[in-house]
Amino acid sequence: MEKFPMPKMYGAVTLGERGQVVIPAKIRKLFRIKTGDKLIVFAKPGGPIGFIPAEQFTRFLEHATEMLTKIKKNSTR
């Protein structure tokens, strides 16, 4: 079974007056996030807040849909 990589800390951010945060340059470069990119925001109540580039999330959903379709197709045989 493949292990999940441990989370890393890339720095701290400060929430601005208008509710904006600046994502540290190191993580923007690592994840190829550019000005104007859309990010999906997710959170668990009382838990961490995360961001996923919308393009990556869309690809994940497309892949998950394909896999579920294959599973459904194979289970009706």
All heavy atoms as a GROMACS GRO file, in nm:
protein
  611
    1MET      N    1   0.084  -0.118   0.000
    1MET     CA    2   0.000   0.000   0.000
    1MET      C    3   0.088   0.124   0.000
    1MET      O    4   0.183   0.134   0.075
    1MET     CB    5  -0.092  -0.002   0.123
    1MET     CG    6  -0.177   0.124   0.135
    1MET     SD    7  -0.285   0.119   0.280
    1MET     CE    8  -0.434   0.070   0.200
    2GLU      N    9   0.057   0.219  -0.087
    2GLU     CA   10   0.135   0.342  -0.100
    2GLU      C   11   0.104   0.436   0.016
    2GLU      O   12  -0.011   0.457   0.053
    2GLU     CB   13   0.101   0.409  -0.233
    2GLU     CG   14   0.190   0.524  -0.266
    2GLU     CD   15   0.160   0.580  -0.404
    2GLU    OE1   16   0.145   0.499  -0.498
    2GLU    OE2   17   0.151   0.702  -0.416
    3LYS      N   18   0.209   0.493   0.074
    3LYS     CA   19   0.190   0.586   0.186
    3LYS      C   20   0.156   0.725   0.133
    3LYS      O   21   0.201   0.765   0.027
    3LYS     CB   22   0.317   0.597   0.269
    3LYS     CG   23   0.344   0.477   0.355
    3LYS     CD   24   0.462   0.506   0.445
    3LYS     CE   25   0.485   0.392   0.540
    3LYS     NZ   26   0.594   0.420   0.633
    4PHE      N   27   0.077   0.798   0.210
    4PHE     CA   28   0.048   0.937   0.178
    4PHE      C   29   0.166   1.021   0.227
    4PHE      O   30   0.216   0.999   0.336
    4PHE     CB   31  -0.080   0.984   0.247
    4PHE     CG   32  -0.205   0.926   0.188
    4PHE    CD1   33  -0.271   0.822   0.251
    4PHE    CD2   34  -0.256   0.976   0.069
    4PHE    CE1   35  -0.386   0.768   0.197
    4PHE    CE2   36  -0.371   0.922   0.014
    4PHE     CZ   37  -0.436   0.819   0.077
    5PRO      N   38   0.210   1.117   0.146
    5PRO     CA   39   0.319   1.202   0.192
    5PRO      C   40   0.274   1.288   0.310
    5PRO      O   41   0.158   1.329   0.317
    5PRO     CB   42   0.352   1.288   0.070
    5PRO     CG   43   0.233   1.280  -0.019
    5PRO     CD   44   0.163   1.152   0.014
    6MET      N   45   0.366   1.311   0.400
    6MET     CA   46   0.335   1.394   0.516
    6MET      C   47   0.322   1.540   0.472
    6MET      O   48   0.396   1.586   0.385
    6MET     CB   49   0.445   1.382   0.622
    6MET     CG   50   0.450   1.246   0.689
    6MET     SD   51   0.296   1.204   0.775
    6MET     CE   52   0.297   1.323   0.906
    7PRO      N   53   0.229   1.614   0.532
    7PRO     CA   54   0.216   1.757   0.498
    7PRO      C   55   0.344   1.832   0.536
    7PRO      O   56   0.414   1.793   0.629
    7PRO     CB   57   0.100   1.804   0.585
    7PRO     CG   58   0.031   1.683   0.633
    7PRO     CD   59   0.131   1.571   0.629
    8LYS      N   60   0.370   1.938   0.464
    8LYS     CA   61   0.485   2.022   0.491
    8LYS      C   62   0.437   2.163   0.524
    8LYS      O   63   0.334   2.206   0.474
    8LYS     CB   64   0.576   2.032   0.369
    8LYS     CG   65   0.664   1.915   0.344
    8LYS     CD   66   0.742   1.934   0.216
    8LYS     CE   67   0.886   1.960   0.244
    8LYS     NZ   68   0.966   1.964   0.121
    9MET      N   69   0.514   2.233   0.605
    9MET     CA   70   0.482   2.373   0.634
    9MET      C   71   0.566   2.460   0.542
    9MET      O   72   0.687   2.440   0.531
    9MET     CB   73   0.512   2.406   0.780
    9MET     CG   74   0.463   2.542   0.818
    9MET     SD   75   0.461   2.560   0.995
    9MET     CE   76   0.579   2.692   1.011
   10TYR      N   77   0.502   2.553   0.474
   10TYR     CA   78   0.571   2.639   0.378
   10TYR      C   79   0.579   2.783   0.425
   10TYR      O   80   0.623   2.869   0.351
   10TYR     CB   81   0.501   2.633   0.242
   10TYR     CG   82   0.521   2.502   0.173
   10TYR    CD1   83   0.429   2.398   0.189
   10TYR    CD2   84   0.633   2.478   0.094
   10TYR    CE1   85   0.447   2.276   0.125
   10TYR    CE2   86   0.652   2.356   0.030
   10TYR     CZ   87   0.558   2.256   0.047
   10TYR     OH   88   0.577   2.135  -0.015
   11GLY      N   89   0.532   2.813   0.544
   11GLY     CA   90   0.536   2.950   0.594
   11GLY      C   91   0.403   2.988   0.655
   11GLY      O   92   0.312   2.906   0.666
   12ALA      N   93   0.394   3.113   0.692
   12ALA     CA   94   0.271   3.165   0.754
   12ALA      C   95   0.216   3.277   0.667
   12ALA      O   96   0.288   3.341   0.592
   12ALA     CB   97   0.301   3.217   0.894
   13VAL      N   98   0.086   3.297   0.675
   13VAL     CA   99   0.022   3.406   0.603
   13VAL      C  100  -0.056   3.491   0.702
   13VAL      O  101  -0.092   3.445   0.810
   13VAL     CB  102  -0.072   3.355   0.491
   13VAL    CG1  103   0.004   3.276   0.387
   13VAL    CG2  104  -0.186   3.272   0.547
   14THR      N  105  -0.081   3.616   0.664
   14THR     CA  106  -0.161   3.706   0.746
   14THR      C  107  -0.286   3.743   0.668
   14THR      O  108  -0.278   3.776   0.549
   14THR     CB  109  -0.080   3.834   0.778
   14THR    OG1  110   0.040   3.796   0.846
   14THR    CG2  111  -0.160   3.928   0.867
   15LEU      N  112  -0.399   3.734   0.734
   15LEU     CA  113  -0.525   3.771   0.671
   15LEU      C  114  -0.533   3.923   0.666
   15LEU      O  115  -0.520   3.991   0.766
   15LEU     CB  116  -0.642   3.714   0.752
   15LEU     CG  117  -0.781   3.732   0.693
   15LEU    CD1  118  -0.793   3.654   0.564
   15LEU    CD2  119  -0.886   3.686   0.791
   16GLY      N  120  -0.553   3.978   0.545
   16GLY     CA  121  -0.564   4.122   0.528
   16GLY      C  122  -0.702   4.173   0.564
   16GLY      O  123  -0.795   4.096   0.591
   17GLU      N  124  -0.717   4.304   0.563
   17GLU     CA  125  -0.844   4.368   0.599
   17GLU      C  126  -0.960   4.323   0.511
   17GLU      O  127  -1.074   4.317   0.556
   17GLU     CB  128  -0.830   4.520   0.590
   17GLU     CG  129  -0.744   4.581   0.699
   17GLU     CD  130  -0.736   4.732   0.688
   17GLU    OE1  131  -0.827   4.794   0.627
   17GLU    OE2  132  -0.637   4.788   0.738
   18ARG      N  133  -0.931   4.292   0.386
   18ARG     CA  134  -1.036   4.251   0.293
   18ARG      C  135  -1.051   4.099   0.285
   18ARG      O  136  -1.112   4.046   0.193
   18ARG     CB  137  -1.007   4.309   0.155
   18ARG     CG  138  -1.018   4.461   0.155
   18ARG     CD  139  -0.984   4.527   0.025
   18ARG     NE  140  -1.012   4.448  -0.092
   18ARG     CZ  141  -0.968   4.475  -0.213
   18ARG    NH1  142  -0.892   4.581  -0.232
   18ARG    NH2  143  -0.996   4.398  -0.316
   19GLY      N  144  -0.993   4.026   0.381
   19GLY     CA  145  -1.005   3.881   0.384
   19GLY      C  146  -0.911   3.810   0.289
   19GLY      O  147  -0.931   3.693   0.258
   20GLN      N  148  -0.809   3.877   0.241
   20GLN     CA  149  -0.716   3.818   0.146
   20GLN      C  150  -0.593   3.762   0.216
   20GLN      O  151  -0.550   3.813   0.319
   20GLN     CB  152  -0.672   3.923   0.044
   20GLN     CG  153  -0.786   3.974  -0.040
   20GLN     CD  154  -0.743   4.091  -0.128
   20GLN    OE1  155  -0.671   4.179  -0.084
   20GLN    NE2  156  -0.789   4.089  -0.252
   21VAL      N  157  -0.539   3.655   0.158
   21VAL     CA  158  -0.413   3.598   0.205
   21VAL      C  159  -0.318   3.589   0.086
   21VAL      O  160  -0.362   3.578  -0.028
   21VAL     CB  161  -0.429   3.457   0.269
   21VAL    CG1  162  -0.513   3.462   0.393
   21VAL    CG2  163  -0.484   3.357   0.170
   22VAL      N  164  -0.190   3.594   0.114
   22VAL     CA  165  -0.089   3.578   0.010
   22VAL      C  166  -0.029   3.439   0.028
   22VAL      O  167   0.021   3.405   0.135
   22VAL     CB  168   0.021   3.686   0.022
   22VAL    CG1  169   0.131   3.660  -0.080
   22VAL    CG2  170  -0.039   3.824   0.002
   23ILE      N  171  -0.036   3.359  -0.076
   23ILE     CA  172   0.023   3.225  -0.072
   23ILE      C  173   0.173   3.241  -0.094
   23ILE      O  174   0.215   3.306  -0.189
   23ILE     CB  175  -0.041   3.135  -0.180
   23ILE    CG1  176  -0.192   3.122  -0.153
   23ILE    CG2  177   0.026   2.998  -0.184
   23ILE    CD1  178  -0.269   3.054  -0.263
   24PRO      N  179   0.255   3.183  -0.005
   24PRO     CA  180   0.400   3.198  -0.018
   24PRO      C  181   0.452   3.158  -0.156
   24PRO      O  182   0.404   3.063  -0.218
   24PRO     CB  183   0.456   3.106   0.091
   24PRO     CG  184   0.346   3.098   0.193
   24PRO     CD  185   0.219   3.102   0.113
   25ALA      N  186   0.551   3.233  -0.205
   25ALA     CA  187   0.607   3.212  -0.339
   25ALA      C  188   0.655   3.070  -0.359
   25ALA      O  189   0.637   3.012  -0.467
   25ALA     CB  190   0.721   3.311  -0.363
   26LYS      N  191   0.715   3.010  -0.257
   26LYS     CA  192   0.769   2.874  -0.270
   26LYS      C  193   0.659   2.774  -0.307
   26LYS      O  194   0.677   2.689  -0.393
   26LYS     CB  195   0.838   2.834  -0.139
   26LYS     CG  196   0.912   2.704  -0.147
   26LYS     CD  197   0.989   2.679  -0.018
   26LYS     CE  198   1.072   2.553  -0.029
   26LYS     NZ  199   1.153   2.531   0.091
   27ILE      N  200   0.544   2.786  -0.242
   27ILE     CA  201   0.435   2.692  -0.271
   27ILE      C  202   0.366   2.726  -0.403
   27ILE      O  203   0.321   2.637  -0.476
   27ILE     CB  204   0.335   2.681  -0.154
   27ILE    CG1  205   0.255   2.552  -0.165
   27ILE    CG2  206   0.243   2.798  -0.147
   27ILE    CD1  207   0.184   2.511  -0.040
   28ARG      N  208   0.359   2.857  -0.438
   28ARG     CA  209   0.302   2.894  -0.569
   28ARG      C  210   0.388   2.834  -0.681
   28ARG      O  211   0.334   2.783  -0.779
   28ARG     CB  212   0.296   3.047  -0.585
   28ARG     CG  213   0.191   3.112  -0.497
   28ARG     CD  214   0.164   3.256  -0.538
   28ARG     NE  215   0.282   3.334  -0.569
   28ARG     CZ  216   0.345   3.416  -0.484
   28ARG    NH1  217   0.303   3.429  -0.360
   28ARG    NH2  218   0.451   3.484  -0.524
   29LYS      N  219   0.519   2.840  -0.665
   29LYS     CA  220   0.609   2.785  -0.767
   29LYS      C  221   0.596   2.634  -0.772
   29LYS      O  222   0.586   2.575  -0.880
   29LYS     CB  223   0.753   2.825  -0.735
   29LYS     CG  224   0.851   2.783  -0.840
   29LYS     CD  225   0.991   2.834  -0.809
   29LYS     CE  226   1.089   2.792  -0.916
   29LYS     NZ  227   1.224   2.838  -0.890
   30LEU      N  228   0.595   2.569  -0.657
   30LEU     CA  229   0.586   2.423  -0.649
   30LEU      C  230   0.459   2.372  -0.717
   30LEU      O  231   0.461   2.272  -0.789
   30LEU     CB  232   0.591   2.377  -0.503
   30LEU     CG  233   0.581   2.229  -0.478
   30LEU    CD1  234   0.704   2.156  -0.530
   30LEU    CD2  235   0.566   2.202  -0.327
   31PHE      N  236   0.347   2.440  -0.695
   31PHE     CA  237   0.219   2.396  -0.750
   31PHE      C  238   0.180   2.470  -0.877
   31PHE      O  239   0.069   2.455  -0.926
   31PHE     CB  240   0.108   2.409  -0.644
   31PHE     CG  241   0.118   2.305  -0.537
   31PHE    CD1  242   0.189   2.329  -0.421
   31PHE    CD2  243   0.060   2.181  -0.553
   31PHE    CE1  244   0.201   2.233  -0.322
   31PHE    CE2  245   0.070   2.083  -0.455
   31PHE     CZ  246   0.142   2.110  -0.339
   32ARG      N  247   0.274   2.552  -0.929
   32ARG     CA  248   0.253   2.627  -1.054
   32ARG      C  249   0.125   2.710  -1.049
   32ARG      O  250   0.044   2.710  -1.144
   32ARG     CB  251   0.251   2.532  -1.174
   32ARG     CG  252   0.382   2.459  -1.192
   32ARG     CD  253   0.377   2.369  -1.314
   32ARG     NE  254   0.502   2.294  -1.323
   32ARG     CZ  255   0.509   2.165  -1.337
   32ARG    NH1  256   0.400   2.092  -1.345
   32ARG    NH2  257   0.626   2.105  -1.344
   33ILE      N  258   0.104   2.780  -0.939
   33ILE     CA  259  -0.011   2.868  -0.923
   33ILE      C  260   0.031   3.008  -0.968
   33ILE      O  261   0.132   3.061  -0.923
   33ILE     CB  262  -0.058   2.871  -0.776
   33ILE    CG1  263  -0.102   2.732  -0.731
   33ILE    CG2  264  -0.172   2.971  -0.758
   33ILE    CD1  265  -0.127   2.720  -0.583
   34LYS      N  266  -0.048   3.064  -1.061
   34LYS     CA  267  -0.015   3.195  -1.117
   34LYS      C  268  -0.128   3.295  -1.087
   34LYS      O  269  -0.240   3.256  -1.056
   34LYS     CB  270   0.002   3.184  -1.268
   34LYS     CG  271   0.110   3.087  -1.313
   34LYS     CD  272   0.114   3.069  -1.463
   34LYS     CE  273  -0.006   3.009  -1.528
   34LYS     NZ  274  -0.059   2.883  -1.487
   35THR      N  275  -0.095   3.422  -1.101
   35THR     CA  276  -0.194   3.528  -1.085
   35THR      C  277  -0.313   3.499  -1.175
   35THR      O  278  -0.296   3.466  -1.292
   35THR     CB  279  -0.132   3.664  -1.122
   35THR    OG1  280  -0.022   3.688  -1.036
   35THR    CG2  281  -0.233   3.777  -1.108
   36GLY      N  282  -0.432   3.509  -1.122
   36GLY     CA  283  -0.553   3.486  -1.199
   36GLY      C  284  -0.604   3.343  -1.195
   36GLY      O  285  -0.717   3.317  -1.236
   37ASP      N  286  -0.523   3.248  -1.144
   37ASP     CA  287  -0.569   3.109  -1.133
   37ASP      C  288  -0.683   3.101  -1.031
   37ASP      O  289  -0.682   3.171  -0.929
   37ASP     CB  290  -0.456   3.017  -1.087
   37ASP     CG  291  -0.356   2.984  -1.197
   37ASP    OD1  292  -0.379   3.025  -1.312
   37ASP    OD2  293  -0.255   2.920  -1.165
   38LYS      N  294  -0.779   3.016  -1.059
   38LYS     CA  295  -0.889   2.992  -0.965
   38LYS      C  296  -0.848   2.879  -0.871
   38LYS      O  297  -0.788   2.780  -0.913
   38LYS     CB  298  -1.016   2.951  -1.040
   38LYS     CG  299  -1.064   3.054  -1.137
   38LYS     CD  300  -1.184   3.123  -1.082
   38LYS     CE  301  -1.240   3.219  -1.185
   38LYS     NZ  302  -1.248   3.352  -1.136
   39LEU      N  303  -0.883   2.894  -0.743
   39LEU     CA  304  -0.855   2.793  -0.643
   39LEU      C  305  -0.985   2.751  -0.576
   39LEU      O  306  -1.071   2.834  -0.548
   39LEU     CB  307  -0.759   2.847  -0.535
   39LEU     CG  308  -0.624   2.900  -0.584
   39LEU    CD1  309  -0.548   2.961  -0.468
   39LEU    CD2  310  -0.544   2.790  -0.648
   40ILE      N  311  -1.001   2.622  -0.551
   40ILE     CA  312  -1.114   2.570  -0.476
   40ILE      C  313  -1.072   2.574  -0.328
   40ILE      O  314  -0.964   2.529  -0.292
   40ILE     CB  315  -1.145   2.423  -0.516
   40ILE    CG1  316  -1.170   2.411  -0.667
   40ILE    CG2  317  -1.260   2.368  -0.434
   40ILE    CD1  318  -1.291   2.485  -0.717
   41VAL      N  319  -1.159   2.629  -0.244
   41VAL     CA  320  -1.131   2.639  -0.100
   41VAL      C  321  -1.213   2.532  -0.031
   41VAL      O  322  -1.332   2.518  -0.054
   41VAL     CB  323  -1.170   2.779  -0.046
   41VAL    CG1  324  -1.140   2.788   0.103
   41VAL    CG2  325  -1.100   2.888  -0.123
   42PHE      N  326  -1.147   2.454   0.055
   42PHE     CA  327  -1.219   2.353   0.131
   42PHE      C  328  -1.176   2.360   0.276
   42PHE      O  329  -1.067   2.407   0.307
   42PHE     CB  330  -1.198   2.212   0.073
   42PHE     CG  331  -1.056   2.163   0.084
   42PHE    CD1  332  -1.016   2.088   0.192
   42PHE    CD2  333  -0.962   2.195  -0.013
   42PHE    CE1  334  -0.885   2.043   0.204
   42PHE    CE2  335  -0.832   2.150  -0.003
   42PHE     CZ  336  -0.793   2.075   0.106
   43ALA      N  337  -1.265   2.317   0.364
   43ALA     CA  338  -1.234   2.320   0.507
   43ALA      C  339  -1.326   2.224   0.581
   43ALA      O  340  -1.436   2.195   0.535
   43ALA     CB  341  -1.251   2.460   0.563
   44LYS      N  342  -1.278   2.178   0.691
   44LYS     CA  343  -1.357   2.098   0.782
   44LYS      C  344  -1.384   2.187   0.903
   44LYS      O  345  -1.291   2.250   0.954
   44LYS     CB  346  -1.278   1.973   0.824
   44LYS     CG  347  -1.350   1.883   0.919
   44LYS     CD  348  -1.265   1.762   0.952
   44LYS     CE  349  -1.338   1.676   1.053
   44LYS     NZ  350  -1.257   1.559   1.090
   45PRO      N  351  -1.511   2.198   0.947
   45PRO     CA  352  -1.538   2.284   1.061
   45PRO      C  353  -1.442   2.254   1.177
   45PRO      O  354  -1.426   2.140   1.218
   45PRO     CB  355  -1.682   2.250   1.098
   45PRO     CG  356  -1.743   2.203   0.969
   45PRO     CD  357  -1.631   2.130   0.900
   46GLY      N  358  -1.376   2.357   1.222
   46GLY     CA  359  -1.280   2.342   1.331
   46GLY      C  360  -1.148   2.281   1.288
   46GLY      O  361  -1.058   2.261   1.368
   47GLY      N  362  -1.136   2.252   1.158
   47GLY     CA  363  -1.015   2.187   1.109
   47GLY      C  364  -0.937   2.277   1.015
   47GLY      O  365  -0.961   2.397   1.010
   48PRO      N  366  -0.847   2.218   0.938
   48PRO     CA  367  -0.764   2.299   0.848
   48PRO      C  368  -0.842   2.353   0.728
   48PRO      O  369  -0.946   2.300   0.691
   48PRO     CB  370  -0.657   2.201   0.802
   48PRO     CG  371  -0.721   2.067   0.814
   48PRO     CD  372  -0.815   2.077   0.931
   49ILE      N  373  -0.789   2.459   0.669
   49ILE     CA  374  -0.842   2.517   0.546
   49ILE      C  375  -0.742   2.484   0.437
   49ILE      O  376  -0.621   2.491   0.458
   49ILE     CB  377  -0.855   2.670   0.559
   49ILE    CG1  378  -0.954   2.705   0.671
   49ILE    CG2  379  -0.898   2.733   0.426
   49ILE    CD1  380  -0.957   2.853   0.706
   50GLY      N  381  -0.791   2.445   0.321
   50GLY     CA  382  -0.701   2.411   0.211
   50GLY      C  383  -0.745   2.473   0.081
   50GLY      O  384  -0.860   2.516   0.067
   51PHE      N  385  -0.653   2.479  -0.013
   51PHE     CA  386  -0.679   2.531  -0.146
   51PHE      C  387  -0.633   2.427  -0.249
   51PHE      O  388  -0.528   2.367  -0.233
   51PHE     CB  389  -0.599   2.660  -0.171
   51PHE     CG  390  -0.628   2.770  -0.074
   51PHE    CD1  391  -0.551   2.785   0.040
   51PHE    CD2  392  -0.731   2.859  -0.097
   51PHE    CE1  393  -0.576   2.887   0.130
   51PHE    CE2  394  -0.757   2.961  -0.007
   51PHE     CZ  395  -0.679   2.976   0.106
   52ILE      N  396  -0.712   2.409  -0.353
   52ILE     CA  397  -0.676   2.321  -0.463
   52ILE      C  398  -0.695   2.400  -0.592
   52ILE      O  399  -0.802   2.458  -0.612
   52ILE     CB  400  -0.765   2.195  -0.469
   52ILE    CG1  401  -0.754   2.114  -0.342
   52ILE    CG2  402  -0.729   2.109  -0.590
   52ILE    CD1  403  -0.851   1.997  -0.336
   53PRO      N  404  -0.594   2.405  -0.679
   53PRO     CA  405  -0.615   2.472  -0.807
   53PRO      C  406  -0.737   2.410  -0.877
   53PRO      O  407  -0.750   2.288  -0.886
   53PRO     CB  408  -0.486   2.445  -0.884
   53PRO     CG  409  -0.382   2.428  -0.775
   53PRO     CD  410  -0.456   2.356  -0.665
   54ALA      N  411  -0.828   2.495  -0.924
   54ALA     CA  412  -0.953   2.448  -0.983
   54ALA      C  413  -0.929   2.352  -1.099
   54ALA      O  414  -1.001   2.255  -1.116
   54ALA     CB  415  -1.038   2.567  -1.028
   55GLU      N  416  -0.825   2.378  -1.179
   55GLU     CA  417  -0.794   2.291  -1.293
   55GLU      C  418  -0.760   2.149  -1.247
   55GLU      O  419  -0.805   2.051  -1.305
   55GLU     CB  420  -0.678   2.350  -1.373
   55GLU     CG  421  -0.648   2.277  -1.501
   55GLU     CD  422  -0.535   2.344  -1.579
   55GLU    OE1  423  -0.548   2.463  -1.610
   55GLU    OE2  424  -0.435   2.275  -1.606
   56GLN      N  425  -0.682   2.137  -1.140
   56GLN     CA  426  -0.647   2.005  -1.087
   56GLN      C  427  -0.770   1.936  -1.030
   56GLN      O  428  -0.787   1.816  -1.045
   56GLN     CB  429  -0.539   2.017  -0.980
   56GLN     CG  430  -0.404   2.053  -1.034
   56GLN     CD  431  -0.300   2.065  -0.924
   56GLN    OE1  432  -0.326   2.036  -0.807
   56GLN    NE2  433  -0.180   2.108  -0.961
   57PHE      N  434  -0.856   2.012  -0.964
   57PHE     CA  435  -0.978   1.956  -0.907
   57PHE      C  436  -1.069   1.904  -1.017
   57PHE      O  437  -1.127   1.796  -1.006
   57PHE     CB  438  -1.048   2.059  -0.819
   57PHE     CG  439  -1.161   2.004  -0.738
   57PHE    CD1  440  -1.136   1.914  -0.636
   57PHE    CD2  441  -1.292   2.041  -0.763
   57PHE    CE1  442  -1.240   1.862  -0.560
   57PHE    CE2  443  -1.396   1.990  -0.688
   57PHE     CZ  444  -1.371   1.900  -0.586
   58THR      N  445  -1.078   1.980  -1.126
   58THR     CA  446  -1.161   1.938  -1.239
   58THR      C  447  -1.107   1.808  -1.298
   58THR      O  448  -1.184   1.716  -1.327
   58THR     CB  449  -1.164   2.047  -1.347
   58THR    OG1  450  -1.222   2.166  -1.290
   58THR    CG2  451  -1.245   2.005  -1.469
   59ARG      N  452  -0.974   1.798  -1.315
   59ARG     CA  453  -0.914   1.674  -1.368
   59ARG      C  454  -0.942   1.557  -1.273
   59ARG      O  455  -0.970   1.445  -1.318
   59ARG     CB  456  -0.764   1.692  -1.389
   59ARG     CG  457  -0.731   1.773  -1.512
   59ARG     CD  458  -0.586   1.759  -1.556
   59ARG     NE  459  -0.489   1.782  -1.452
   59ARG     CZ  460  -0.428   1.899  -1.428
   59ARG    NH1  461  -0.457   2.004  -1.502
   59ARG    NH2  462  -0.340   1.910  -1.331
   60PHE      N  463  -0.934   1.581  -1.142
   60PHE     CA  464  -0.964   1.476  -1.044
   60PHE      C  465  -1.108   1.428  -1.061
   60PHE      O  466  -1.135   1.307  -1.063
   60PHE     CB  467  -0.941   1.527  -0.902
   60PHE     CG  468  -1.004   1.440  -0.797
   60PHE    CD1  469  -0.944   1.320  -0.762
   60PHE    CD2  470  -1.124   1.476  -0.737
   60PHE    CE1  471  -1.004   1.237  -0.666
   60PHE    CE2  472  -1.182   1.394  -0.643
   60PHE     CZ  473  -1.122   1.275  -0.607
   61LEU      N  474  -1.203   1.522  -1.072
   61LEU     CA  475  -1.343   1.484  -1.087
   61LEU      C  476  -1.367   1.406  -1.216
   61LEU      O  477  -1.443   1.308  -1.218
   61LEU     CB  478  -1.433   1.608  -1.083
   61LEU     CG  479  -1.445   1.677  -0.948
   61LEU    CD1  480  -1.530   1.803  -0.961
   61LEU    CD2  481  -1.503   1.584  -0.842
   62GLU      N  482  -1.301   1.447  -1.325
   62GLU     CA  483  -1.316   1.375  -1.451
   62GLU      C  484  -1.263   1.232  -1.438
   62GLU      O  485  -1.326   1.137  -1.484
   62GLU     CB  486  -1.242   1.450  -1.563
   62GLU     CG  487  -1.309   1.579  -1.603
   62GLU     CD  488  -1.224   1.667  -1.693
   62GLU    OE1  489  -1.103   1.637  -1.712
   62GLU    OE2  490  -1.278   1.767  -1.743
   63HIS      N  491  -1.148   1.217  -1.375
   63HIS     CA  492  -1.089   1.084  -1.356
   63HIS      C  493  -1.179   0.998  -1.266
   63HIS      O  494  -1.204   0.881  -1.296
   63HIS     CB  495  -0.949   1.096  -1.295
   63HIS     CG  496  -0.884   0.965  -1.269
   63HIS    ND1  497  -0.836   0.883  -1.371
   63HIS    CD2  498  -0.857   0.899  -1.154
   63HIS    CE1  499  -0.785   0.774  -1.318
   63HIS    NE2  500  -0.796   0.781  -1.186
   64ALA      N  501  -1.228   1.057  -1.157
   64ALA     CA  502  -1.315   0.983  -1.065
   64ALA      C  503  -1.443   0.939  -1.137
   64ALA      O  504  -1.489   0.826  -1.118
   64ALA     CB  505  -1.349   1.069  -0.944
   65THR      N  506  -1.498   1.024  -1.221
   65THR     CA  507  -1.618   0.989  -1.297
   65THR      C  508  -1.591   0.873  -1.392
   65THR      O  509  -1.672   0.780  -1.402
   65THR     CB  510  -1.669   1.112  -1.376
   65THR    OG1  511  -1.698   1.218  -1.284
   65THR    CG2  512  -1.793   1.080  -1.457
   66GLU      N  513  -1.476   0.877  -1.460
   66GLU     CA  514  -1.439   0.766  -1.550
   66GLU      C  515  -1.427   0.636  -1.473
   66GLU      O  516  -1.476   0.531  -1.518
   66GLU     CB  517  -1.306   0.796  -1.619
   66GLU     CG  518  -1.313   0.903  -1.725
   66GLU     CD  519  -1.174   0.937  -1.780
   66GLU    OE1  520  -1.080   0.858  -1.763
   66GLU    OE2  521  -1.162   1.045  -1.840
   67MET      N  522  -1.360   0.640  -1.359
   67MET     CA  523  -1.340   0.519  -1.279
   67MET      C  524  -1.474   0.465  -1.229
   67MET      O  525  -1.497   0.344  -1.234
   67MET     CB  526  -1.247   0.547  -1.160
   67MET     CG  527  -1.106   0.587  -1.203
   67MET     SD  528  -1.025   0.466  -1.312
   67MET     CE  529  -1.008   0.330  -1.202
   68LEU      N  530  -1.562   0.552  -1.182
   68LEU     CA  531  -1.693   0.507  -1.133
   68LEU      C  532  -1.776   0.447  -1.247
   68LEU      O  533  -1.847   0.349  -1.227
   68LEU     CB  534  -1.767   0.622  -1.066
   68LEU     CG  535  -1.709   0.666  -0.933
   68LEU    CD1  536  -1.777   0.796  -0.886
   68LEU    CD2  537  -1.724   0.557  -0.828
   69THR      N  538  -1.766   0.505  -1.365
   69THR     CA  539  -1.837   0.451  -1.481
   69THR      C  540  -1.788   0.310  -1.514
   69THR      O  541  -1.868   0.220  -1.540
   69THR     CB  542  -1.820   0.544  -1.603
   69THR    OG1  543  -1.872   0.673  -1.570
   69THR    CG2  544  -1.892   0.489  -1.726
   70LYS      N  545  -1.656   0.290  -1.511
   70LYS     CA  546  -1.598   0.157  -1.536
   70LYS      C  547  -1.643   0.057  -1.430
   70LYS      O  548  -1.677  -0.056  -1.462
   70LYS     CB  549  -1.446   0.165  -1.541
   70LYS     CG  550  -1.392   0.230  -1.664
   70LYS     CD  551  -1.240   0.236  -1.661
   70LYS     CE  552  -1.186   0.310  -1.782
   70LYS     NZ  553  -1.039   0.319  -1.778
   71ILE      N  554  -1.643   0.099  -1.305
   71ILE     CA  555  -1.685   0.010  -1.196
   71ILE      C  556  -1.830  -0.029  -1.213
   71ILE      O  557  -1.866  -0.146  -1.200
   71ILE     CB  558  -1.660   0.077  -1.059
   71ILE    CG1  559  -1.509   0.088  -1.032
   71ILE    CG2  560  -1.731   0.001  -0.947
   71ILE    CD1  561  -1.473   0.175  -0.913
   72LYS      N  562  -1.912   0.071  -1.246
   72LYS     CA  563  -2.056   0.044  -1.264
   72LYS      C  564  -2.077  -0.051  -1.380
   72LYS      O  565  -2.154  -0.146  -1.372
   72LYS     CB  566  -2.129   0.175  -1.288
   72LYS     CG  567  -2.279   0.159  -1.299
   72LYS     CD  568  -2.346   0.294  -1.314
   72LYS     CE  569  -2.497   0.275  -1.327
   72LYS     NZ  570  -2.565   0.404  -1.344
   73LYS      N  571  -2.004  -0.027  -1.490
   73LYS     CA  572  -2.015  -0.112  -1.608
   73LYS      C  573  -1.974  -0.256  -1.577
   73LYS      O  574  -2.040  -0.351  -1.617
   73LYS     CB  575  -1.930  -0.055  -1.722
   73LYS     CG  576  -1.957  -0.117  -1.859
   73LYS     CD  577  -1.868  -0.056  -1.965
   73LYS     CE  578  -1.932   0.073  -2.015
   73LYS     NZ  579  -1.857   0.130  -2.131
   74ASN      N  580  -1.865  -0.274  -1.502
   74ASN     CA  581  -1.817  -0.407  -1.467
   74ASN      C  582  -1.906  -0.478  -1.366
   74ASN      O  583  -1.912  -0.600  -1.364
   74ASN     CB  584  -1.673  -0.400  -1.414
   74ASN     CG  585  -1.572  -0.368  -1.523
   74ASN    OD1  586  -1.596  -0.396  -1.640
   74ASN    ND2  587  -1.462  -0.308  -1.486
   75SER      N  588  -1.974  -0.403  -1.282
   75SER     CA  589  -2.058  -0.465  -1.181
   75SER      C  590  -2.192  -0.513  -1.236
   75SER      O  591  -2.260  -0.593  -1.173
   75SER     CB  592  -2.083  -0.369  -1.064
   75SER     OG  593  -2.164  -0.261  -1.106
   76THR      N  594  -2.230  -0.465  -1.354
   76THR     CA  595  -2.357  -0.508  -1.414
   76THR      C  596  -2.339  -0.627  -1.507
   76THR      O  597  -2.435  -0.674  -1.564
   76THR     CB  598  -2.422  -0.392  -1.494
   76THR    OG1  599  -2.332  -0.346  -1.595
   76THR    CG2  600  -2.461  -0.278  -1.402
   77ARG      N  601  -2.216  -0.675  -1.519
   77ARG     CA  602  -2.190  -0.790  -1.608
   77ARG      C  603  -2.225  -0.919  -1.540
   77ARG      O  604  -2.228  -0.945  -1.431
   77ARG     CB  605  -2.043  -0.792  -1.649
   77ARG     CG  606  -2.012  -0.683  -1.744
   77ARG     CD  607  -1.868  -0.691  -1.786
   77ARG     NE  608  -1.842  -0.584  -1.878
   77ARG     CZ  609  -1.727  -0.564  -1.935
   77ARG    NH1  610  -1.626  -0.644  -1.912
   77ARG    NH2  611  -1.708  -0.466  -2.018
   0.00000   0.00000   0.00000
